[in-house]
Amino acid sequence: MRALVIGLLLATPAAAQDQASRADGLAAWDEIYAVASHPRCTNCHVGDDGVPMWNGLSYGTDAPHGMYVHADISRVGAETMPCRTCHISAQSNNATPHAPPMIDDAWRLPPEELAWLGKSSTEVCAQLRNPDTNDGFAMDGLATHLETSPFVAWGFAPGAGRSTPPGTLDDMVAALNLWAAAGTPCADDS
């Protein structure tokens, strides 16, 4: 059944919107949250302190990023040590373990309002469906962001034996589209 609903989403978005139930949306949300709460994502989706993390990695649990990195209000570390000091903005297969990963974009933390570290499914659900707390995205724009962001693509294929969130980027986009078609339900909606 779920494959049929996803197939309809990809083939005929208008028809799928009529068929995506709240239950389908909540199941899709569970897939989205499994990714958003994975350390590959939460290590950079941090709060206003601007301290990226190395949780769930070989460095140990709940470890702040090494070298006393603080991205601060700039989200690029301009106040202390810029991310670009180690993270080169160039495409790489990132094959060397423990080397700073590289992507073809300028390294930075997501905006503060997209902090997911330590947040519940309910909190992140409310954040992502609200353009005031999801960096101004409508759901179709959020799907496009996932499809085009070098950071998101790297998160699903970080190289060098690094852990990855469950599923694939295509799975994440399909889940987001299904969640949107169901009206972006959160479990605690009344």
C-alpha positions as CSV (number, residue, x, y, z in Angstrom):
1,M,0.0,0.0,0.0
2,R,2.7,2.5,1.0
3,A,4.6,1.8,-2.3
4,L,1.4,2.5,-4.2
5,V,0.9,5.8,-2.4
6,I,4.5,6.8,-3.1
7,G,4.2,5.8,-6.7
8,L,1.1,8.0,-7.0
9,L,3.0,10.9,-5.5
10,L,5.7,10.6,-8.0
11,A,3.4,10.0,-11.0
12,T,0.5,12.3,-10.3
13,P,1.0,14.7,-7.3
14,A,-2.6,16.1,-7.5
15,A,-4.2,12.6,-7.4
16,A,-1.9,11.6,-4.5
17,Q,-3.0,14.6,-2.4
18,D,-6.5,13.3,-2.5
19,Q,-5.4,9.8,-1.4
20,A,-2.7,10.5,1.3
21,S,-4.3,9.9,4.7
22,R,-3.3,11.1,8.1
23,A,-1.9,7.6,8.8
24,D,0.2,7.7,5.6
25,G,1.5,11.2,6.6
26,L,2.4,10.1,10.1
27,A,4.2,7.0,8.8
28,A,6.1,9.3,6.4
29,W,6.9,11.6,9.3
30,D,8.4,8.7,11.2
31,E,10.8,8.2,8.3
32,I,11.6,11.9,8.2
33,Y,12.3,12.0,11.9
34,A,14.5,8.9,11.8
35,V,16.7,10.9,9.4
36,A,16.5,14.3,11.1
37,S,17.3,12.8,14.5
38,H,20.3,10.8,13.2
39,P,23.7,12.2,14.4
40,R,24.8,12.8,10.8
41,C,22.1,15.5,10.8
42,T,21.9,16.6,14.4
43,N,25.6,17.2,14.7
44,C,25.2,20.3,12.6
45,H,21.5,21.1,13.3
46,V,22.4,22.7,16.7
47,G,21.0,25.6,18.7
48,D,22.1,29.2,19.2
49,D,25.3,28.3,20.9
50,G,26.6,27.3,17.4
51,V,28.7,24.4,18.7
52,P,28.6,21.5,16.2
53,M,28.8,18.0,17.6
54,W,30.5,14.7,16.9
55,N,27.8,12.6,18.5
56,G,27.4,9.0,17.4
57,L,30.8,8.9,15.8
58,S,34.0,7.2,16.7
59,Y,35.0,10.2,18.9
60,G,32.5,9.1,21.6
61,T,29.0,10.2,22.6
62,D,27.9,13.7,23.2
63,A,31.3,15.1,22.1
64,P,31.5,18.7,20.9
65,H,33.3,19.2,17.6
66,G,37.1,19.2,18.2
67,M,39.4,22.2,18.0
68,Y,37.0,24.2,20.1
69,V,34.9,25.0,17.0
70,H,32.1,27.5,17.6
71,A,30.1,28.7,14.6
72,D,28.4,31.3,16.8
73,I,25.8,33.8,15.3
74,S,27.5,33.8,11.9
75,R,26.9,30.0,11.6
76,V,30.3,29.9,9.7
77,G,32.6,30.4,12.6
78,A,33.7,33.9,11.6
79,E,33.9,34.9,15.3
80,T,36.4,32.2,16.2
81,M,37.6,29.8,13.5
82,P,35.8,29.7,10.2
83,C,34.5,26.2,9.1
84,R,36.6,26.7,5.9
85,T,39.8,26.5,7.9
86,C,39.5,22.7,7.7
87,H,36.4,22.0,5.6
88,I,37.4,22.8,2.0
89,S,34.6,23.9,-0.4
90,A,35.4,21.4,-3.1
91,Q,34.0,18.2,-4.4
92,S,35.7,15.1,-3.0
93,N,34.9,11.4,-2.5
94,N,35.8,11.9,1.2
95,A,37.7,8.6,1.3
96,T,40.1,9.4,4.1
97,P,38.8,8.5,7.6
98,H,38.9,11.3,10.2
99,A,39.8,13.9,7.5
100,P,37.6,17.0,7.3
101,P,34.9,16.2,4.8
102,M,34.6,18.3,1.7
103,I,31.6,19.3,-0.4
104,D,31.1,21.7,-3.3
105,D,29.6,24.5,-1.1
106,A,30.7,26.8,1.7
107,W,30.6,25.0,5.0
108,R,28.2,26.4,7.6
109,L,25.6,25.4,10.2
110,P,21.9,25.5,9.5
111,P,20.0,28.5,10.9
112,E,19.3,28.4,14.7
113,E,15.6,27.8,14.1
114,L,16.5,24.5,12.5
115,A,18.1,23.1,15.6
116,W,17.2,19.4,16.0
117,L,19.8,18.2,18.5
118,G,18.0,16.8,21.5
119,K,14.5,17.7,20.2
120,S,11.6,15.3,20.2
121,S,9.7,14.2,17.1
122,T,6.8,16.5,18.1
123,E,9.1,19.5,18.3
124,V,10.9,18.8,15.0
125,C,7.6,18.1,13.2
126,A,6.2,21.5,14.3
127,Q,9.4,23.2,13.2
128,L,9.5,21.7,9.7
129,R,5.9,22.3,8.7
130,N,6.1,26.0,9.7
131,P,7.9,28.4,7.3
132,D,8.6,30.7,10.3
133,T,10.8,28.0,11.8
134,N,12.0,26.0,8.7
135,D,14.0,28.8,7.0
136,G,11.0,30.1,5.1
137,F,10.3,26.9,3.0
138,A,6.9,25.8,1.7
139,M,6.9,22.0,1.4
140,D,7.7,22.0,-2.3
141,G,10.6,24.3,-1.6
142,L,11.8,22.1,1.2
143,A,11.7,19.1,-1.1
144,T,13.8,21.1,-3.7
145,H,16.2,22.1,-1.0
146,L,16.7,18.4,-0.1
147,E,17.2,17.5,-3.7
148,T,19.7,20.3,-4.4
149,S,21.7,20.9,-1.2
150,P,25.3,19.6,-1.3
151,F,25.1,19.3,2.5
152,V,22.1,17.0,2.4
153,A,23.6,14.9,-0.4
154,W,26.8,14.5,1.6
155,G,24.9,13.5,4.7
156,F,23.5,10.4,2.8
157,A,26.9,9.6,1.3
158,P,29.6,11.1,3.6
159,G,32.4,8.6,2.6
160,A,35.2,7.2,4.7
161,G,33.1,4.7,6.6
162,R,31.1,7.5,8.3
163,S,27.6,6.6,9.6
164,T,24.6,7.5,7.5
165,P,21.0,8.1,8.3
166,P,18.5,5.4,7.4
167,G,17.3,5.1,3.8
168,T,18.4,7.2,0.8
169,L,18.0,10.8,-0.2
170,D,15.3,9.7,-2.7
171,D,13.5,8.0,0.2
172,M,13.6,11.2,2.2
173,V,12.2,13.3,-0.6
174,A,9.4,10.8,-1.2
175,A,8.6,10.7,2.5
176,L,8.5,14.5,2.6
177,N,6.2,14.7,-0.4
178,L,3.9,12.1,1.2
179,W,3.9,13.9,4.5
180,A,3.1,17.2,2.7
181,A,0.3,15.5,0.6
182,A,-1.2,14.3,3.9
183,G,-1.3,17.8,5.3
184,T,2.0,17.7,7.3
185,P,0.4,15.9,10.3
186,C,2.2,15.7,13.7
187,A,1.3,13.0,16.2
188,D,0.0,15.5,18.8
189,D,-2.4,17.3,16.4
190,S,-5.9,17.4,17.8
